[in-house]
């Protein structure tokens, strides 16, 4: 819990400006109208509050499921074990992540409004359901991401450990995390764009229904491939660096504890 929470806070706060740029690039109103480079830390209170419990919930679920499944699985099923553990971890973590993400992203594209004002406005007009707008699309983004990132991270660590004859150090785990995160970020960018559009959609609009396929189809028709991969460079950069910081910090903190 402590190691996951500390890792989550570190990565989210350090890389927040890159996340803001990515969100504004994906916004339907366009980068400049969404705020450009102004108010780059808009929405940071929401992230600061949500980071620790979100990351802690993920790693508690991930490590416990992984340890339970390891007892009954053979070595060639290890990647599948990591996939199942990561997927269940994301489903649990998204219960905390989504409300935080909805408020954060709305603040990122409306830098003149405070986080508290956006939270109260969302609750007043949409209720609790408004805070969970995009839960399904977030889970549908995070599960494919985790299915790529965590088995790749674990495999790279195992390969490096085998090559050098001992278990990887925390910095080596961080390097593996950076490669795994950057690759997973690239291939899941269209799902991230759809999730952003759903979260930012005005209440009552077609995207507000949360239909991921409809959102992807709308983006494809209006903006083509470039629209589906909007923000891919800052997303890869942020998540590659994030994988380095997040997974490296997690391993180092767990060793220290």
C-alpha positions as CSV (number, residue, x, y, z in Angstrom):
1,X,0.0,0.0,0.0
2,X,2.7,2.5,1.0
3,X,5.1,1.6,-1.9
4,X,2.3,1.9,-4.5
5,X,0.8,5.1,-3.0
6,X,4.2,6.8,-2.9
7,X,5.0,5.8,-6.4
8,X,1.7,7.1,-7.7
9,X,2.0,10.5,-6.0
10,X,5.6,10.9,-7.4
11,X,4.8,10.1,-11.0
12,X,1.5,12.0,-11.2
13,X,2.8,15.3,-9.7
14,X,6.2,15.2,-11.6
15,X,4.6,14.6,-15.0
16,X,1.4,16.6,-14.5
17,X,2.4,19.4,-17.1
18,X,2.9,16.7,-19.8
19,X,-0.5,15.2,-19.0
20,X,-2.1,18.7,-19.3
21,X,-0.6,19.2,-22.8
22,X,-1.8,15.7,-23.8
23,X,-5.4,16.4,-22.6
24,X,-5.5,19.7,-24.4
25,X,-4.2,18.2,-27.7
26,X,-7.0,15.6,-27.4
27,X,-9.7,18.1,-26.5
28,X,-12.5,18.6,-29.1
29,X,-12.1,22.4,-28.9
30,X,-8.4,22.2,-29.9
31,X,-5.2,22.9,-28.0
32,X,-5.2,26.7,-28.0
33,X,-8.9,27.1,-27.0
34,X,-8.4,24.5,-24.3
35,X,-5.7,26.7,-22.7
36,X,-2.6,26.1,-24.7
37,X,0.4,26.3,-22.4
38,X,-1.4,28.5,-19.8
39,X,-2.3,27.2,-16.4
40,X,-0.3,24.0,-16.9
41,X,-1.0,22.9,-13.4
42,X,-4.8,23.4,-13.6
43,X,-6.5,20.4,-11.9
44,X,-3.5,19.3,-9.9
45,X,-5.4,19.2,-6.5
46,X,-7.6,16.5,-7.9
47,X,-4.6,14.5,-8.9
48,X,-2.8,15.1,-5.6
49,X,-5.8,13.8,-3.6
50,X,-6.5,10.8,-5.9
51,X,-2.9,9.5,-6.6
52,X,-2.1,7.8,-3.4
53,X,-5.3,5.7,-2.9
54,X,-5.5,5.0,-6.7
55,X,-1.9,3.6,-7.0
56,X,-2.2,1.8,-3.6
57,X,-5.4,0.1,-4.6
58,X,-3.8,-1.1,-7.9
59,X,-0.7,-2.6,-6.4
60,X,-2.5,-4.3,-3.4
61,X,-4.8,-6.0,-5.9
62,X,-2.0,-6.7,-8.4
63,X,0.4,-8.3,-5.9
64,X,-2.2,-10.3,-4.1
65,X,-3.8,-11.7,-7.3
66,X,-0.4,-12.4,-8.7
67,X,0.7,-14.4,-5.6
68,X,-2.5,-16.4,-5.5
69,X,-2.3,-17.3,-9.2
70,X,1.4,-18.1,-9.0
71,X,0.8,-21.0,-6.7
72,X,-1.4,-22.8,-9.2
73,X,0.3,-21.8,-12.5
74,X,3.2,-23.2,-14.5
75,X,6.1,-21.0,-15.8
76,X,4.7,-20.7,-19.3
77,X,1.5,-19.3,-17.9
78,X,3.3,-16.5,-16.0
79,X,2.5,-13.8,-18.6
80,X,-1.2,-14.7,-18.3
81,X,-0.9,-14.5,-14.5
82,X,0.5,-10.9,-14.8
83,X,-2.3,-10.0,-17.3
84,X,-5.1,-11.2,-15.1
85,X,-3.6,-9.5,-12.0
86,X,-3.0,-6.2,-13.8
87,X,-6.5,-6.2,-15.3
88,X,-8.2,-6.8,-11.9
89,X,-5.9,-4.2,-10.4
90,X,-7.1,-1.6,-13.0
91,X,-10.8,-2.4,-12.4
92,X,-10.4,-1.7,-8.7
93,X,-8.1,1.3,-9.1
94,X,-10.5,2.9,-11.6
95,X,-13.1,3.2,-8.9
96,X,-10.9,5.9,-7.4
97,X,-9.1,7.1,-10.5
98,X,-12.2,8.0,-12.6
99,X,-13.7,10.7,-10.4
100,X,-10.3,12.3,-9.9
101,X,-9.6,12.1,-13.7
102,X,-13.0,13.6,-14.6
103,X,-12.4,16.7,-12.4
104,X,-8.7,16.9,-13.4
105,X,-9.4,16.8,-17.2
106,X,-12.2,19.4,-17.0
107,X,-9.9,21.7,-15.0
108,X,-7.1,21.2,-17.5
109,X,-9.3,22.5,-20.4
110,X,-10.9,25.3,-18.3
111,X,-7.8,26.7,-16.5
112,X,-9.9,29.8,-15.3
113,X,-12.1,27.5,-13.1
114,X,-10.9,26.1,-9.8
115,X,-10.9,22.3,-9.1
116,X,-13.5,22.8,-6.3
117,X,-15.8,24.8,-8.6
118,X,-15.6,22.1,-11.3
119,X,-16.3,19.3,-8.7
120,X,-19.4,21.2,-7.3
121,X,-20.6,22.0,-10.8
122,X,-20.4,18.4,-11.9
123,X,-22.1,17.1,-8.8
124,X,-24.9,19.7,-9.1
125,X,-25.7,19.1,-12.7
126,X,-24.8,15.4,-13.2
127,X,-24.7,13.9,-9.7
128,X,-22.3,11.1,-8.7
129,X,-22.9,9.6,-12.2
130,X,-21.2,12.6,-13.6
131,X,-18.0,11.8,-11.7
132,X,-18.1,8.3,-13.1
133,X,-18.6,9.5,-16.7
134,X,-16.0,7.6,-18.6
135,X,-15.6,4.7,-16.1
136,X,-16.2,2.1,-18.8
137,X,-14.0,3.9,-21.4
138,X,-11.2,4.3,-18.8
139,X,-11.3,0.6,-17.9
140,X,-11.4,-0.3,-21.6
141,X,-8.3,1.8,-22.0
142,X,-6.4,0.7,-18.9
143,X,-7.0,-3.1,-19.3
144,X,-5.4,-3.3,-22.8
145,X,-2.6,-1.0,-21.6
146,X,-1.9,-3.2,-18.6
147,X,-2.1,-6.3,-20.7
148,X,0.8,-4.9,-22.7
149,X,2.7,-3.0,-20.0
150,X,2.9,-5.4,-17.0
151,X,3.8,-8.7,-18.8
152,X,6.4,-6.8,-20.8
153,X,7.8,-5.2,-17.7
154,X,8.0,-8.5,-15.8
155,X,9.5,-10.2,-18.9
156,X,12.2,-7.5,-19.4
157,X,13.1,-7.8,-15.7
158,X,13.4,-11.6,-15.9
159,X,15.5,-11.3,-19.1
160,X,17.8,-8.7,-17.6
161,X,18.1,-10.8,-14.3
162,X,19.0,-13.9,-16.3
163,X,21.6,-12.0,-18.4
164,X,23.4,-10.6,-15.4
165,X,22.9,-13.6,-13.1
166,X,21.1,-11.8,-10.3
167,X,17.8,-10.0,-9.6
168,X,17.5,-6.5,-11.2
169,X,18.2,-3.4,-9.2
170,X,15.4,-0.8,-8.7
171,X,17.0,1.5,-11.4
172,X,17.0,-1.5,-13.9
173,X,13.4,-2.2,-13.1
174,X,12.7,1.5,-13.8
175,X,14.4,1.2,-17.2
176,X,12.3,-1.8,-18.0
177,X,9.2,0.1,-16.9
178,X,10.0,3.0,-19.2
179,X,10.2,0.7,-22.3
180,X,7.1,-1.2,-21.3
181,X,5.1,2.0,-20.6
182,X,6.1,3.8,-23.7
183,X,5.2,0.9,-26.0
184,X,1.9,0.3,-24.2
185,X,1.1,4.1,-24.4
186,X,1.6,4.2,-28.2
187,X,-0.7,1.3,-29.0
188,X,-3.5,2.4,-26.7
189,X,-3.6,6.1,-27.6
190,X,-6.9,5.8,-29.6
191,X,-8.6,4.5,-26.5
192,X,-7.2,7.3,-24.5
193,X,-8.5,9.9,-27.0
194,X,-11.9,8.3,-26.8
195,X,-11.8,8.4,-23.0
196,X,-10.9,12.1,-23.0
197,X,-13.7,13.0,-25.4
198,X,-16.2,11.2,-23.3
199,X,-15.1,12.8,-20.1
200,X,-15.1,16.3,-21.6
201,X,-18.4,16.0,-23.5
202,X,-21.2,18.2,-22.5
203,X,-24.1,16.5,-20.7
204,X,-26.7,15.3,-23.1
205,X,-24.3,15.1,-26.1
206,X,-23.7,11.8,-28.0
207,X,-20.2,11.3,-26.5
208,X,-21.7,11.8,-23.0
209,X,-23.4,8.4,-23.3
210,X,-20.0,6.8,-22.8
211,X,-20.0,4.6,-26.0
212,X,-16.4,4.1,-26.8
213,X,-16.9,2.7,-30.3
214,X,-19.2,5.6,-31.2
215,X,-16.5,8.1,-29.9
216,X,-13.8,6.3,-31.9
217,X,-16.0,6.4,-35.0
218,X,-16.7,10.1,-34.6
219,X,-13.1,10.9,-34.3
220,X,-12.2,8.8,-37.3
221,X,-14.8,10.4,-39.5
222,X,-13.9,14.0,-38.5
223,X,-10.1,13.8,-38.0
224,X,-9.0,10.5,-39.4
225,X,-5.9,8.6,-38.1
226,X,-4.3,11.9,-36.9
227,X,-7.3,12.4,-34.6
228,X,-7.1,8.9,-33.2
229,X,-3.4,9.4,-32.3
230,X,-3.7,13.0,-31.0
231,X,-1.3,13.6,-28.2
232,X,0.6,10.3,-28.9
233,X,4.1,12.0,-28.4
234,X,3.4,13.6,-25.0
235,X,1.5,10.5,-23.9
236,X,4.4,8.2,-24.8
237,X,6.9,10.6,-23.2
238,X,4.8,11.0,-20.1
239,X,4.1,7.3,-19.7
240,X,7.6,6.3,-20.6
241,X,9.0,8.6,-18.0
242,X,6.1,7.6,-15.8
243,X,7.0,4.0,-16.1
244,X,10.6,4.8,-15.1
245,X,9.5,6.8,-12.1
246,X,6.4,4.8,-11.0
247,X,7.8,1.3,-11.3
248,X,11.3,2.3,-10.2
249,X,10.0,4.1,-7.1
250,X,7.6,1.2,-6.3
251,X,10.5,-1.3,-6.4
252,X,12.9,0.9,-4.4
253,X,10.3,1.9,-1.8
254,X,9.2,-1.8,-1.4
255,X,12.9,-2.7,-0.8
256,X,13.4,0.0,1.8
257,X,10.2,-0.9,3.6
